[in-house]
């Protein structure tokens, strides 16, 4: 009884911290795991066993292999042919290609590659395509074991509980049906998406700061005399003079040494400021060339989130300087260095030579448009790795070769071919995800050791027995979906699995339908921009509001949920 009270308190703290605080999920899970260990709820051997779980190792290997797969040029070659004058045809082609690639390649990489194509297309407003792009990536990820990290997480838990994980194509039938019907749903609800003109996305979006040097010929002259009103696609919105802010800026305003000139406009036009002697961009000097421009989106729980650019030590952290910042169509004000960074902010960076070698990039940013990326792969590397991936998938699906061995071999080939380097893998190693899943597996063991899972499952069974197993399936699915929309999908899967598995045991059911309900529920992030990384990526790119996600995502969520709840019991029967 004492152990049950302890683990209950621990889980309530865990759930409350994930939902109501901004603390990093890895820190929360590790803290709970350590507490359970020191309280004697799990043994040392159990902890070590969980953090080296085969499914977890497979997940880590997959994410490392994805580093190389992201460099394959197939998707980039196809991207230019996806969008035509017909909106419906463009949406279907874009969605189909996105879903297929997302079934085998990291969703974030697929969306980042295709987002550039969507934004630069001349036929349709990007805001009509970016949310469908994200949703298609989510849908495609539900079709295979490696399509999304949540599938592998659920497989890790199942392997830990039964000794056998999920097969490669266990997800395909339900996932493929959900993807096809989901794409047609998006096509029918396209009118619900906002149509922001291309100009509104490219102009007046970035906040750009410059400083007037003390010896600048601009000093002592008015705004009009200095021709600062004549810039194309750049507008002088504010002058910060000491602690004073001047806005709006009068044409006759006389410039003084040290004035901070705040422009709003098209970041691509920033080169026009070079015409003005003694006017320098914020934090950019000869050590960081503006020719090396990189556009990034700030990730949730990034090191710099909640800090100002100046206080974060941005330059030393990333060997980069912030040239401009934008925030989902909201007008920012004040000095660039004094703006508090939020998750989802888009930054334009001037990067130094060490930028790509920094180990903390992927924990802080999603790179949207990178002009300083490494060399592209050769045709031979393209073909060899593509064939290798196909062979690994085939052998794994036929149970001839364990997926973990196939991925390890593929990673070794990438290293041997020079497609990835040791420093790059160290930088991209998913350390936080490893901590979360390892801790979650340990906490699940603590729940079982205390008898709490059996107690909760018995309680639910006694109260829901008259309703039948389908209602248990629906409860698990919608519970996981709710958790996914309020926290990360990985955390939701980790929390929901023990209850789902225990409930299946109490009913005397096969665990598969309830386990799959957790997997599909953890991927059902269509209502908010925060449940899934790709949703957050496109938020700023398309100037979407929360309501845009809800309007366009609700019909999709209903269709997706219906498919899952109808097909899962058919494909995975309740009784073995």
For each residue, the residues with C-beta under 8 A, 3 or more apart:
1: 4 5
2: 5 6
3: 6 7 41 449 450 451 452
4: 1 7 8 450 451 452 455
5: 1 2 8 9
6: 2 3 9 10 39 41 450
7: 3 4 10 11 36 41 443 446 447 450 452
8: 4 5 11 12 452
9: 5 6 12 13
10: 6 7 13 14 32 35 36 443 446
11: 7 8 14 15 32 443 447
12: 8 9 15 16
13: 9 10 16 17 32
14: 10 11 17 18 28 29 32 443 495
15: 11 12 18 19 495
16: 12 13 19 20 21
17: 13 14 20 21 23 28
18: 14 15 21 25 28 486 487 491 495
19: 15 16 486 487
20: 16 17
21: 16 17 18 28
22: 301 305 306
23: 17 27 28
24: 27 28 301 432
25: 18 28 29 301 432 436 487 488 490 491
26: 29 30 431 432 433 435 436
27: 23 24 30 31
28: 14 17 18 21 23 24 25 31 32
29: 14 25 26 32 33 435 436 439 440 443 491 494
30: 26 27 33 34 435 439
31: 27 28 34 35
32: 10 11 13 14 28 29 35 36 439 443
33: 29 30 36 37 47 438 439 442 443
34: 30 31 37 38
35: 10 31 32 38 39
36: 7 10 32 33 39 41 42 442 443 446
37: 33 34 40 41 42 44 47 442
38: 34 35
39: 6 35 36
40: 37
41: 3 6 7 36 37 446 449 450
42: 36 37 46 47 442 445 446 449
43: 46 47
44: 37 47 48
45: 48 49
46: 42 43 49 50 442 445
47: 33 37 42 43 44 50 51 442
48: 44 45 51 52
49: 45 46 52 53
50: 46 47 53 56 160 438 441 442 445
51: 47 48 56 434 438 441 442
52: 48 49 56 57
53: 49 50 56 57 156 159 160 437 438 441
54: 57 58 156 159 165 404
55: 58 59 152 153 155 156 157 158 159 160 165
56: 50 51 52 53 59 60 156 434 437 438 441
57: 52 53 54 60 61 404
58: 54 55 61 62 152 155 156 403 404 407
59: 55 56 62 63 149 152 153 156 430 433 437
60: 56 57 63 64 429 430 433 434
61: 57 58 64 65 404 407 408 411
62: 58 59 65 66 146 152 407
63: 59 60 66 67 106 149 428 430 433
64: 60 61 67 411 420 425 428 429
65: 61 62 68 69 407 410 411 414
66: 62 63 69 70 105 106 109
67: 63 64 70 71 414 420 424 425 428
68: 65 71 72 385 410 411 414 419 420
69: 65 66 72 104 105 106 109 385 389
70: 66 67 105 106 109 113
71: 67 68 374 376 377 419
72: 68 69 75 105 377 382 385 386
73: 76 77 376 377 382
74: 77 78 101 382 386
75: 72 78 79 97 101 105 110 113 114
76: 73 79 113
77: 73 74 80
78: 74 75 81 82 97
79: 75 76 82 97 113 114 116 117
80: 77 117
81: 78 93
82: 78 79 90 93 94 97 114 117
83: 90 93 94 117 118 121 123 124 129
84: 89 90 93 123
85: 123
86: 89 90
87: 90 91 123 124 128 190
88: 91 92 187 190
89: 84 86 92 93
90: 82 83 84 86 87 93 94 121 123 124 129
91: 87 88 94 95 129 132 183 186 187 190
92: 88 89 95 96 183 187
93: 81 82 83 84 89 90 96 97
94: 82 83 90 91 97 98 114 118 129 132 133 136
95: 91 92 98 99 132 133 136 183 186
96: 92 93 99 100 136 183
97: 75 78 79 82 93 94 100 101 114
98: 94 95 101 102 110 111 114 133 136 137 140
99: 95 96 102 103 136 137 139 140 143 179 183
100: 96 97 103 104 140
101: 74 75 97 98 104 105 110 140
102: 98 99 105 107 110 136 137 138 139 140 141 147 148
103: 99 100 140 141 143 144 146 147 175
104: 69 100 101 144 146 147 389 393
105: 66 69 70 72 75 101 102 109 110
106: 63 66 69 70 109 110
107: 102 110 111 137 138 140 141 147 148 533 534
108: 111 112 366 533 534 537
109: 66 69 70 105 106 112 113
110: 75 98 101 102 105 106 107 113 114 137 140
111: 98 107 108 114 115 133 134 137 534 537 538
112: 108 109 115 116 366 367 368 537
113: 70 75 76 79 109 110 116 117
114: 75 79 82 94 97 98 110 111 117 118 133
115: 111 112 118 119 130 133 368 537 538 541
116: 79 112 113 119 120 368 369
117: 79 80 82 83 113 114 120 121
118: 83 94 114 115 121 126 129 130 133
119: 115 116 126 130 201 541
120: 116 117
121: 83 90 117 118 124 126 129
122:
123: 83 84 85 87 90
124: 83 87 90 121 128 129
125: 128 129 195 196 197 198 201
126: 118 119 121 129 130 196 198 201 541 542
127: 130 131 193 194 195 196 201 542 543 544
128: 87 124 125 132 190 193 194 195
129: 83 90 91 94 118 121 124 125 126 132 133
130: 115 118 119 126 127 133 134 538 541 542 544
131: 127 134 135 193 535 538 542 544 548 549 552 553
132: 91 94 95 128 129 135 136 186 190 193
133: 94 95 98 111 114 115 118 129 130 136 137 534 538
134: 111 130 131 137 138 532 534 535 537 538
135: 131 132 138 139 182 186 526 552 553 556
136: 94 95 96 98 99 102 132 133 139 140 179 182 183 186
137: 98 99 102 107 110 111 133 134 140 141 534
138: 102 107 134 135 141 142 148 523 525 526 532 534 535
139: 99 102 135 136 142 175 178 179 182 183 560
140: 98 99 100 101 102 103 107 110 136 137 143 147 179
141: 102 103 107 137 138 144 147 148 151 523
142: 138 139 147 148 151 171 174 175 178 179 519 520 523
143: 99 103 140 147 171 172 175 176 179
144: 103 104 141 147 151 168 169 171 172 175 393
145: 151 152 155 166 167 168 169 170 171 403
146: 62 103 104 151 152 168 403
147: 102 103 104 107 140 141 142 143 144 151 171 175
148: 102 107 138 141 142 151 152 489 523
149: 59 63 152 153 433 489 490
150: 153 154 489 490 492 493 519 522 523
151: 141 142 144 145 146 147 148 154 155 166 171 519 523
152: 55 58 59 62 145 146 148 149 155 156
153: 55 59 149 150 156 157 437 440 490 493 494 522
154: 150 151 157 158 166 493 497 515 516 518 519 522
155: 55 58 145 151 152 158 159 165 166
156: 53 54 55 56 58 59 152 153 159 160 165 437 441
157: 55 153 154 160 161 440 441 444 493 494 497 498 501 515
158: 55 154 155 161 162 164 165 166 497 501 511 515
159: 53 54 55 155 156 162 163 164 165
160: 50 53 55 156 157 441 444 445
161: 157 158 501 511
162: 158 159 511
163: 159
164: 158 159
165: 54 55 155 156 158 159
166: 145 151 154 155 158 170 171 515
167: 145 170 397 399
168: 144 145 146 393 396 397 403
169: 144 145 172 397
170: 145 166 167 516
171: 142 143 144 145 147 151 166 174 175 516 519
172: 143 144 169 175 176
173: 176 177 567 571
174: 142 171 177 178 516 520 563 564 567 568 571
175: 103 139 142 143 144 147 171 172 178 179 520
176: 143 172 173 179 180
177: 173 174 180 181 563 567
178: 139 142 174 175 181 182 520 559 560 563 564
179: 99 136 139 140 142 143 175 176 182 183
180: 176 177 183 184
181: 177 178 184 185 559 560 563
182: 135 136 139 178 179 185 186 556 559 560
183: 91 92 95 96 99 136 139 179 180 186 187
184: 180 181 187 188
185: 181 182 188 189 555 556 559
186: 91 95 132 135 136 182 183 189 190 552 556
187: 88 91 92 183 184 190
188: 184 185 555
189: 185 186 192 193 552 555 556
190: 87 88 91 128 132 186 187 193
191:
192: 189 551 552 555
193: 127 128 131 132 189 190 548 552
194: 127 128 542 543 544 548
195: 125 127 128
196: 125 126 127 200 201 542 543
197: 125 200 201
198: 125 126 201 202
199: 202 203
200: 196 197 203 204 205 543
201: 119 125 126 127 196 197 198 205 541 542 543
202: 198 199 205 266 268
203: 199 200 233 265 266
204: 200 235 264 265 266
205: 200 201 202 264 265 266 267 326 329
206: 264 265 266 267 324 325 326 348
207: 262 263 264 324 325 326 332 333 336 339
208: 234 262 263 264 265 267 270 273 281 282 323 324 336
209: 260 261 262 263 281 282 335 336 337
210: 260 261 263 273 279 280 281 282
211: 258 259 260 261 279 280 282
212: 216 218 219 255 256 257 258 259 260 261 278 279
213: 216 257 278 279 280
214: 219 257 258
215: 219 278
216: 212 213 219 255 257 276 277 278 279
217: 221 277 278
218: 212 221 226 255 276 277 278 279
219: 212 214 215 216 255 256 257 278
220: 254 255
221: 217 218 225 226 254 255
222: 225 226 251 252 253 254 255
223: 226 228 229 236 249 250 251 252 253 255
224: 227 228 229 251 252
225: 221 222
226: 218 221 222 223 255 276
227: 224 230 231
228: 223 224 231 236 261 276
229: 223 224 236 251
230: 227
231: 227 228 234 235 236 263 265 269 272 273
232: 269 272
233: 203 265 266 268 269
234: 208 231 263 264 265 266 269 270 272 273
235: 204 231 263 264 265
236: 223 228 229 231 239 249 261 262 263
237: 247 248 249 262 263 264 333
238: 245 246 247 249 261 262 333 334
239: 236 245 246 247 249 253 255 259 260 261 262
240: 244 245 246 259 260 262 334 335
241: 244 245 246 256 258 259 260
242: 258
243:
244: 240 241
245: 238 239 240 241 333 334
246: 238 239 240 241 249 253
247: 237 238 239 333
248: 237
249: 223 236 237 238 239 246 253
250: 223 253
251: 222 223 224 229
252: 222 223 224
253: 222 223 239 246 249 250
254: 220 221 222
255: 212 216 218 219 220 221 222 223 226 239 259 261
256: 212 219 241 259
257: 212 213 214 216 219
258: 211 212 214 241 242
259: 211 212 239 240 241 255 256
260: 209 210 211 212 239 240 241 335
261: 209 210 211 212 228 236 238 239 255 279
262: 207 208 209 236 237 238 239 240 333 334 335 336
263: 207 208 209 210 231 234 235 236 237 273
264: 204 205 206 207 208 234 235 237 331
265: 203 204 205 206 208 231 233 234 235 269
266: 202 203 204 205 206 233 234 269
267: 205 206 208 270 293 323 324 348
268: 202 233
269: 231 232 233 234 265 266 272
270: 208 234 267 273 281 290 323 324
271: 274 290
272: 231 232 234 269 275
273: 208 210 231 234 263 270 276 279 281
274: 271
275: 272
276: 216 218 226 228 273 279
277: 216 217 218
278: 212 213 215 216 217 218 219
279: 210 211 212 213 216 218 261 273 276
280: 210 211 213 284 285
281: 208 209 210 270 273 284 290 321 323 350
282: 208 209 210 211 321 322 323 335 336 337
283: 288 309 314 315 321 322 336 337
284: 280 281 288 290 321 323 350
285: 280 288
286: 289
287: 352
288: 283 284 285 292 319 320 321 350 351 352
289: 286 292 350
290: 270 271 281 284 293 323 350
291:
292: 288 289 350 351 352 355 371 372
293: 267 290 323 348 349 350 351 371
294: 320 348 349 351 355 367 369 370 371 372
295: 346 347 348 349 367 368 369 370
296: 346 347 349 365 366 367 368
297: 344 345 346 347 365 366 368 536 537 540
298: 302 304 305 341 342 343 344 345 346 347 364 365
299: 302 305 343 363 364 365 366 533 536
300: 305 343 488 530 536
301: 22 24 25 305 343
302: 298 299 305 341 343 363 364 365
303: 312 317 360 363 364
304: 298 307 309 312 314 317 341 364
305: 22 298 299 300 301 302 341 342 343
306: 22 340 341 342
307: 304 311 312 340 341
308: 311 312 337 338 339 340 341
309: 283 304 312 314 322 325 336 337 338 339 341
310: 314 337 338
311: 307 308
312: 303 304 307 308 309 317 341
313: 316 317
314: 283 304 309 310 317 318 320 321 322
315: 283 318 319 320 321
316: 313 319
317: 303 304 312 313 314 358 360
318: 314 315 349 351 355 358 360 361 364
319: 288 315 316 351 352 353 354 355 358
320: 288 294 314 315 349 350 351 352 355
321: 281 282 283 284 288 314 315 349 350
322: 282 283 309 314 325 336 347 348 349
323: 208 267 270 281 282 284 290 293 348 349 350
324: 206 207 208 267 270 336 347 348
325: 206 207 309 322 332 336 339 341 345 346 347 348
326: 205 206 207 332 345 346 540
327: 330 332 342 344 345 346 540
328: 344 539 540 543 544 545
329: 205 543
330: 327
331: 264
332: 207 325 326 327 339
333: 207 237 238 245 247 262
334: 238 240 245 262 338 339
335: 209 240 260 262 282 338 339
336: 207 208 209 262 282 283 309 322 324 325 339
337: 209 282 283 308 309 310
338: 308 309 310 334 335
339: 207 308 309 325 332 334 335 336
340: 306 307 308
341: 298 302 304 305 306 307 308 309 312 325 345 347
342: 298 305 306 327 345
343: 298 299 300 301 302 305 536
344: 297 298 327 328 529 536 539 540
345: 297 298 325 326 327 341 342 540
346: 295 296 297 298 325 326 327 368 540 541
347: 295 296 297 298 322 324 325 341 365
348: 206 267 293 294 295 322 323 324 325
349: 293 294 295 296 318 320 321 322 323 355
350: 281 284 288 289 290 292 293 320 321 323
351: 288 292 293 294 318 319 320 355 356 372
352: 287 288 292 319 320 355
353: 319
354: 319 357 358
355: 292 294 318 319 320 349 351 352 358 361 372
356: 351 361 372 373 374
357: 354 423 427
358: 317 318 319 354 355 361 427
359: 426 427
360: 303 317 318 363 364 427
361: 318 355 356 358 364 365 367 427
362: 365 427 428
363: 299 302 303 360 432
364: 298 299 302 303 304 318 360 361
365: 296 297 298 299 302 347 361 362
366: 108 112 296 297 299 533 537
367: 112 294 295 296 361 370 373
368: 112 115 116 295 296 297 346 537 541
369: 116 294 295
370: 294 295 367 373
371: 292 293 294
372: 292 294 351 355 356
373: 356 367 370
374: 71 356
375:
376: 71 73
377: 71 72 73 381 382 385 419
378: 381 382
379: 382 383
380: 383 384
381: 377 378 384 385 417 419
382: 72 73 74 377 378 379 385 386
383: 379 380 386 387
384: 380 381 387 388 413 417
385: 68 69 72 377 381 382 388 389 410 413 414 417 419
386: 72 74 382 383 389 390
387: 383 384 390 391
388: 384 385 391 392 409 410 413
389: 69 104 385 386 392 393 410
390: 386 387 393 394
391: 387 388 394 395 406
392: 388 389 395 396 401 403 406 407 409 410
393: 104 144 168 389 390 396 397 406
394: 390 391 397 398
395: 391 392 398 400 401 406
396: 168 392 393 399 400 401 402 403 406
397: 167 168 169 393 394
398: 394 395
399: 167 396
400: 395 396
401: 392 395 396 405 406
402: 396 405 406
403: 58 145 146 168 392 396 406 407
404: 54 57 58 61 407 408
405: 401 402 408 409
406: 391 392 393 395 396 401 402 403 409 410
407: 58 61 62 65 392 403 404 410 411
408: 61 404 405 411 412
409: 388 392 405 406 412 413
410: 65 68 385 388 389 392 406 407 413 414
411: 61 64 65 68 407 408 414 415 420
412: 408 409 415 416
413: 384 385 388 409 410 416 417
414: 65 67 68 385 410 411 417 419 420
415: 411 412 418 419 420 421 422
416: 412 413
417: 381 384 385 413 414
418: 415 421
419: 68 71 377 381 385 414 415
420: 64 67 68 411 414 415 424 425
421: 415 418 424 425
422: 415 425 426
423: 357 426 427
424: 67 420 421 427 428
425: 64 67 420 421 422 428 429
426: 359 422 423 429
427: 357 358 359 360 361 362 423 424
428: 63 64 67 362 424 425
429: 60 64 425 426 434
430: 59 60 63 433 434
431: 26 434 435
432: 24 25 26 363 435 436
433: 26 59 60 63 149 430 436 437 490
434: 51 56 60 429 430 431 437 438
435: 26 29 30 431 432 438 439
436: 25 26 29 432 433 439 440 490 491 494
437: 53 56 59 153 156 433 434 440 441 490 494
438: 33 50 51 53 56 434 435 441 442
439: 29 30 32 33 435 436 442 443
440: 29 153 157 436 437 443 444 491 494 495
441: 50 51 53 56 156 157 160 437 438 444 445
442: 33 36 37 42 46 47 50 51 438 439 445 446
443: 7 10 11 14 29 32 33 36 439 440 446 447
444: 157 160 440 441 447 448 494 497 498
445: 42 46 50 160 441 442 448 449
446: 7 10 36 41 42 442 443 449 450
447: 7 11 443 444 450 452 453 498
448: 444 445 451 453 454 498
449: 3 41 42 445 446
450: 3 4 6 7 41 446 447
451: 3 4 448 454 455
452: 3 4 7 8 447 455 456
453: 447 448 456 457 498 499 501 502
454: 448 451 457 458 502 505 506
455: 4 451 452 458 459
456: 452 453 459 460 499 502
457: 453 454 460 461 499 502 503 505 506
458: 454 455 461 462 506
459: 455 456 462 463
460: 456 457 463 464 472 475 503 506
461: 457 458 464 465 472 503 506 507
462: 458 459 465
463: 459 460
464: 460 461 467 471 472 475
465: 461 462 507
466:
467: 464 470 471 472
468: 471 472
469: 472 473 507 509 513 569 574
470: 467 473 474 565 569 574
471: 464 467 468 474 475
472: 460 461 464 467 468 469 475 476 503 504 507 509 514
473: 469 470 476 477 513 514 517 565 568 569 574
474: 470 471 477 478 565
475: 460 464 471 472 478 479
476: 472 473 479 480 496 499 500 503 514 517 518 521
477: 473 474 480 481 517 518 520 521 561 564 565
478: 474 475 481 482 521 561
479: 475 476 482 483 496 499 521
480: 476 477 483 484 492 493 496 500 517 518 521 522 524
481: 477 478 484 485 521 524 557 561
482: 478 479 485 486
483: 479 480 486 487 491 492 495 496 522
484: 480 481 487 488 489 492 521 522 523 524 525 531 532
485: 481 482 525 527 528 530 531
486: 18 19 482 483 531
487: 18 19 25 483 484 491 492 531
488: 25 300 484 491 492 531
489: 148 149 150 484 492 493 522 523 525 531 532
490: 25 149 150 153 433 436 437 493 494 522
491: 18 25 29 436 440 483 487 488 494 495
492: 150 480 483 484 487 488 489 495 496 521 522
493: 150 153 154 157 480 489 490 496 497 518 519 522
494: 29 153 157 436 437 440 444 490 491 497
495: 14 15 18 440 483 491 492 498 499
496: 476 479 480 483 492 493 499 500 518 521 522
497: 154 157 158 444 493 494 500 501 515 518
498: 157 444 447 448 453 495 501 502
499: 453 456 457 476 479 495 496 502 503
500: 476 480 496 497 503 504 511 514 515 517 518
501: 157 158 161 453 497 498 504 505 511 514 515
502: 453 454 456 457 498 499 505 506
503: 457 460 461 472 476 499 500 506 507 514
504: 472 500 501 507 509 510 511 513 514 515
505: 454 457 501 502 508 509 511
506: 454 457 458 460 461 502 503
507: 461 465 469 472 503 504 574
508: 505 575
509: 469 472 504 505 513 514 574 575
510: 504 513 572 573 574 575 576
511: 158 161 162 500 501 504 505 514 515
512: 515 516 572
513: 469 473 504 509 510 516 517 568 569 572 573 574
514: 472 473 476 500 501 503 504 509 511 517 518
515: 154 157 158 166 497 500 501 504 511 512 518 519
516: 154 170 171 174 512 513 519 520 568 572
517: 473 476 477 480 500 513 514 520 521 564 568
518: 154 476 477 480 493 496 497 500 514 515 521 522
519: 142 150 151 154 171 493 515 516 522 523
520: 142 174 175 178 477 516 517 523 524 560 564 568
521: 476 477 478 479 480 481 484 492 496 517 518 524 564
522: 150 153 154 480 483 484 489 490 492 493 496 518 519
523: 138 141 142 148 150 151 484 489 519 520
524: 480 481 484 520 521 557 560 561 564
525: 138 484 485 489 528 531 532 535
526: 135 138 549 553 554 556 557 560
527: 485 531 549 550 553 554 557
528: 485 525 531 535 546 549 550 553
529: 344 535 536 539 544 546 549
530: 300 485 535 536
531: 484 485 486 487 488 489 525 527 528 535
532: 134 138 484 489 525 535 536
533: 107 108 299 366 536 537
534: 107 108 111 133 134 137 138 537 538
535: 131 134 138 525 528 529 530 531 532 538 539 549
536: 297 299 300 343 344 529 530 532 533 539
537: 108 111 112 115 134 297 366 368 533 534 540 541
538: 111 115 130 131 133 134 534 535 541 542 544
539: 328 344 529 535 536 542 544 549
540: 297 326 327 328 344 345 346 537 543
541: 115 119 126 130 201 346 368 537 538
542: 126 127 130 131 194 196 201 538 539 548
543: 127 194 196 200 201 328 329 540
544: 127 130 131 194 328 529 538 539 548 549
545: 328 548 549
546: 528 529 549 550
547: 550 551
548: 131 193 194 542 544 545 551 552
549: 131 526 527 528 529 535 539 544 545 546 552 553
550: 527 528 546 547 553 554
551: 192 547 548 554
552: 131 135 186 189 192 193 548 549 555 556
553: 131 135 526 527 528 549 550 556 557
554: 526 527 550 551 557 558
555: 185 188 189 192 552 558 559
556: 135 182 185 186 189 526 552 553 559 560
557: 481 524 526 527 553 554 560 561
558: 554 555 561 562
559: 178 181 182 185 555 556 562 563
560: 139 178 181 182 520 524 526 556 557 563 564
561: 477 478 481 524 557 558 564 565
562: 558 559 565 566
563: 174 177 178 181 559 560 566 567
564: 174 178 477 517 520 521 524 560 561 567 568
565: 470 473 474 477 561 562 568 569
566: 562 563 569 570
567: 173 174 177 563 564 570 571
568: 174 473 513 516 517 520 564 565 571 572
569: 469 470 473 513 565 566 572 573 574
570: 566 567 573
571: 173 174 567 568
572: 510 512 513 516 568 569
573: 510 513 569 570 576
574: 469 470 473 507 509 510 513 569
575: 508 509 510
576: 510 573
